[in-house]
Each structure stands twice: as structure tokens, then as C-alpha cells.
Amino acid sequence: MRVIVTVGSLWICACALAAELHPIVEVESGYFFGATTGGKWIKAAPAGKSVTSGTTYRIYSLTEQLEETKGSKPAALEDVCPDTLSVSLSAKPKGGVIAVAAPWNALLRKSRVADATQQIYIDAVRDFLKGRGIKEPKVKIKRALRVDLDGDGEDEVLLSATNYFGAEDEEVPSSSPPGSYSVVLLRRVVNGKLKAQVVAGEIHPDAKHFDAPNYYDVTAVLDLDGDGKLEVIVHSG
């Protein structure tokens, strides 16, 4: 399993460029992640030098392939962050999350939205949080997705759970209350047993003051490098 977080840089990268790049862009912000080539990850800065204006991207939502669009050459956001590259897309369809310039269908296997109130999922999150030091977790699951990540015919489950004890699910305070958390968990069979492991997130058994906690959620599950396996794309903010 690979993870891409839409704040910061790619978690896995390569240092050498190859002839054909497949750039990746966040639709809403235009944030340029970088690119893949030959199954390798290329960081944004070197990849951006080789991506041309007029590149064609396919846009994907969490569960659907949407329309195609054209993108500009990646450029620095000088007024905001000169080290961050952005691509201007000619179209941003509603629900679009990730744009990929590649000949393959990145939505190789569709995620299916499951009932997040199922007791089996609530128990999985509760047990995980207890194991991380929260004695009496108040479980709030925003999203449950079933998807075959590696193509072996067996579904994994991705659970997005957040509780900062605010009025809104995505309300994030400036300080972390005791027992608060925001995590994306992967629930799958390991050595014949169901286990939950953290994909991304943070857990706060004790109160932390002015630590600026984050919110985490799965926004897409796509094959970004054409290897037949799906990457999990997590948004944090």
C-alpha cells in the first residue's frame, strides 16, 4: 500500500527522470504533486521542468472517472510559497479530486461506500484507539470504503474517523482535547487475522495546547503509476 497526502510532498519519490512522465494534480487547488514514470515517483520540482502546457489530464472523483481537461505548465506560487508548484486546469468538474495525465484508467477498481455505522467498523476503530492510549474512545466514523487495493480479489476497508468534539465533523480546534483524534485506518486480513493499521492521522490521549491538530480523510483511491495496485490519497488540513 502506498499513501499520498495532499498537503506536503509525495511520500515516495525517485531521483531520476525518464522519457515519459505522468503528472498528478489536485483538482481544487491545482497543487502539483509530481509525476510517475516506469513505476517510480518523481518529485514536483524536477518533474515540473518536463511537464508542458496543454498536457491532457483525466479527472477522477472518489468513485468515478469524470471528464478530461488540459493543464498549464507547473508554475511556482510566488506570492504564497515559491517552492510549491501549481497547474491551472481548463476544467474542474464538480466532485473532481485528482487529475492524472496517463493512458491507463487510474480508477482500476472502484471504491464502494459502505455503511459507516456498522458495529464491526465502530468496534475496529474503538479497539485501535484504545491500543493507542485513549481509554474510552468516542467513535465517530465519517467514511467507510471497501476496495481491493492490490488486485488479489479480497476487499480491504478504509475508515476515516475524526472526533475533536466540535459541532461539525470537520471542525478542528486550535488545541487538541483529551481523547481526540483524526485517523484513516486500513482494515485487512494479515496472517489470517483482521487487523486495523493507521494510514495517516494523529491521536491525542492527553490534552495538547495550541498544537494546531489536523483533519484526515480519504479523497481518492487510484492507480497513479500504472502497476495495477491502488494508491490511497489522503487529504489533511
C-alpha positions, -999 to +999 in steps of 0.1 A: +000+000+000+012+035-009-001+067+006-002+102-009-011+131+014-024+162-004-006+186+020+032+184+017+052+163-006+049+128-020+058+101+005+077+080-021+098+096-048+126+088-073+156+109-081+160+102-119+137+114-147+127+091-175+113+099-210+076+098-203+061+114-172+026+111-159+019+142-138-006+143-109-025+174-098-051+181-071-081+195-089-095+220-065-062+238-056-041+229-087-014+216-064+012+198-084+023+166-066+049+155-091+047+126-116+053+089-121+074+072-147+081+035-151+065+028-117+088+054-100+078+086-082+093+119-093+093+149-070+074+181-081+105+203-088+123+180-113+090+168-128+077+203-133+106+211-156+095+185-181+057+189-180+044+211-208+015+234-212-015+217-229-010+183-212-042+163-211-054+150-177-082+126-168-101+138-137-113+114-110-137+117-081-137+093-052-158+068-071-160+079-108-139+089-138-151+124-149-141+144-179-107+152-195-091+186-191-060+205-203-034+218-179-008+246-179+029+241-173+035+238-135+045+272-121+055+284-086+031+302-064+054+331-058+031+352-036+022+322-014+050+297-015+077+297-042+086+261-035+051+250-043+041+243-079+006+247-093-012+237-125-041+257-140-067+233-153-091+243-181-120+224-164-128+215-128-159+193-128-179+190-096-166+162-074-133+161-092-104+154-068-073+142-087-062+148-123-038+123-138-021+125-172-018+088-181-031+065-208-044+039-183-076+041-163-064+051-128-098+041-113-089+005-120-111-008-092-139+014-078-142+021-041-176+013-027-191+034+000-201+012+030-224+019+060-201+037+084-224+029+113-218-008+112-209-021+146-179-041+132-163-008+120-171+010+152-155-017+172-124-018+149-119+020+154-126+017+192-101-011+197-075+007+177-078+039+197-077+020+229-045+005+218-031+040+213-039+052+248-075+065+246-093+047+274-129+054+264-129+065+228-159+084+214-161+069+180-172+090+150-166+075+116-172+098+086-165+074+058-161+037+052-148+024+018-145-011+006-119-016-022-095-043-035-062-024-032-038-049-046-060-068-070-060-102-052-098-104-052-101-095-015-116-062-003-098-040+022-117-014+042-106+022+046-121+040+076-119+078+081-127+087+117-124+121+134-136+135+168-123+168+181-156+172+200-167+201+178-201+210+165-192+200+130-174+168+118-146+187+101-143+214+128-107+214+140-098+234+172-065+252+178-058+228+207-064+190+210-089+180+236-080+148+256-093+117+238-095+135+204-082+121+171-084+121+133-072+090+115-076+070+084-074+033+091-069+003+068-087-028+079-075-060+062-065-096+068-029-101+080-017-137+086-053-149+087-065-123+112-083-090+107-062-060+117-065-023+116-034-002+109-030+036+106-027+050+071-024+086+083-036+107+112-030+118+148-042+107+182-043+127+214-049+107+245-040+138+266-048+174+260-023+195+240-025+233+239-021+253+207-008+223+188-029+230+156-042+195+151-053+183+116-082+166+100-076+135+078-099+119+052-096+096+021-104+116-010-094+091-037-081+056-043-063+054-077-036+036-096-013+065-101+017+047-116+001+020-138+013-010-118-022-024-111-022-015-074-041+013-059-026+043-040-046+058-011-049+096-014-055+113+020-063+150+025-052+167+056-058+202+068 
